[in-house]
C-alpha cells in the first residue's frame, strides 16, 4: 500500500515538473517580445489584514485592563462607538446587546465615546480611516484623547505695517 502511494506521489511530482518546465515557454512575457517586462507573480511579503487585526487585538489585551481588552469586546466595542458617532443608533444598540452578552464592560464604551467626542476636531468626516483610527485610539486609552492637531500654516505671509 505504501509503495503504491509513493509511486503515485512520484508520478504527480514528475507531471508537475514537466508542466512547470513547459509553462515558461508559453508565458505572456515571451509572447509579447524581448522588451516586455516580466510579470512579478510574487509581490513583496506584507502583513495581511487578518494578521494586522490579530496584532491589534494582542496589543489591546496588553494595553486595556479587564474584559474590555478581550478580542470580542474590542471588535464589538469599536463598532458600537463608530456607529454611535455616525448616528446609526439602531445598529449600535443591536451590537451593544451582543457586547453585553459577551460580558464586556459598558463603561468602557461610554469612556471611549466620550474620548471620541472630545477629540472631534481631529476627525475628517470624508475619510473613514480618520474615524476608524480615532475609535481605535480611544478604545485603547479612553481617558486621554490625542493632542489637538497643529494649526495649518497659512500660505500668505503676515502683512507688515508701514511706519509713518
Beta strands, then each sheet from edge to edge (+ up, - down):
end
